[in-house]
Each structure stands twice: as structure tokens, then as C-alpha cells.
Amino acid sequence: MTKYDQKVATVVEQLRSKGARVQVRRRKLVHRKKTYLLIKGGGTHHTFFGVVMPLISSEFPEAYMTSGGFWRDAATSEELMQVTVSLDPSK
């Protein structure tokens, strides 16, 4: 396992310990490889920018949110998030 893969595994494990469901998607683009984290869980944008992104940024300072959203479930009134974060292996 490379150092990059170890960093990805560490971040995924930390997010899962916080209660998030995380999937790792790896894509081979023409000029580089990209890794995306698909994160689902309870929380608002405050949770994302206050807990999730600082945790990811500690290992991947160039990480950024590519897509996703935050909403309140009408049936349970629970705050939910589903976001995709791009990791940059070259930095």
C-alpha cells in the first residue's frame, strides 16, 4: 500500500468513526488519477465545514467539495448531507 493509499484509508476510517457512510471512487483520467469520497450522513453545512473538511484537509490540503447537498428529511426532521469531495494525489 502506498503512502497516498494509507492517507485515504486513514481519512475514510476517521469519517466512518464519526458516523458517516463513505465510499471511495477512483478514476483514471487522461492526464492523472483522481480519488473522490462520497460522504453521506447526518449533519448540516456547518457540520461539513466544521468537522468533515478539517478532518480531510489535515491529510489532503488541496481537497474540495465537487458536488452535493444538505437538506432536512420531512418525515423525521433530521438534517442530512450527501457530498462528494475530490482529493488531489499529486500535492
N, C-alpha and C positions, 0 to 999 in steps of 0.2 A: 504494500500500500504506500502510495506516495505521500509526501508531506501535505499536498493540496487535498487529497482524499481524506487524510486524517483530520484536517481542519473542517472539512464539510461534515464528516461524521460527528465531530465534537459539537458543532453548531446544531445539527439535527437532534442529537441526544439532549442537549440543553433545552431546546424548544419543546421537545416531547415531554421532558420532565416538568415543564410549565403547563402542560395540559393541551398543547396544540397538536393537531394532526398534520404531519409534514410528509410530503412526497418530494423526492429528488428526481429531476428530469435533466438529463444530459443530452446536449445537441451538438453535433459536429457541423459547424458552418464551414463555408468555403475557406475562410482565412483564419479561423480559430475555433476552439471548443468553448462552449458556454454551459453553465450549470444554472438551473433555475430551481428555487424552492417554492413549492406550492403549499401555502400555510392556511389551515382552516382552524377556527377555534372561536371561543367566546372572547369578546372584547370590543372596544371602540378604537377609533383612530388614535386616541390618547394612549391606549394600551400598546398599539402598534409602534408609535413613535417614541413612547417612553420605556418600553420593555423589550419588544421584539427587535427593532432596528439597532438599539445599542448593543444587544447581545450578538447580533450578526456582524455589526461594524467592528467589534473587537477583533474578529478574525479576518474580516473582509472589508477594509475601509472604503472600497470603491463600490460596495453593494448599493443597489437602488431598487425601488418598487417599480415594476413594469406595468402591472395591472391589478385590478381587484376592487373590492368594495367593502363597505361597512353598512349594516342595517340592523333593524330591530325586528325580531320574529313576532308577528302579530298574535300568534296563539299563546306563546309563553312569555312574551315581553323580554326576551333575552337578547342582549347585544351580541352580534355575530360579526366575524370578519372572514374574508376569503381573499387572500392576496398572493401575488407572485413576485418573488424577489430574485433579481439577477445577480449572480456572483461573478466576479472577474478574476479568472485564474492567473492572468498574466502579470498582475501587480504584486 
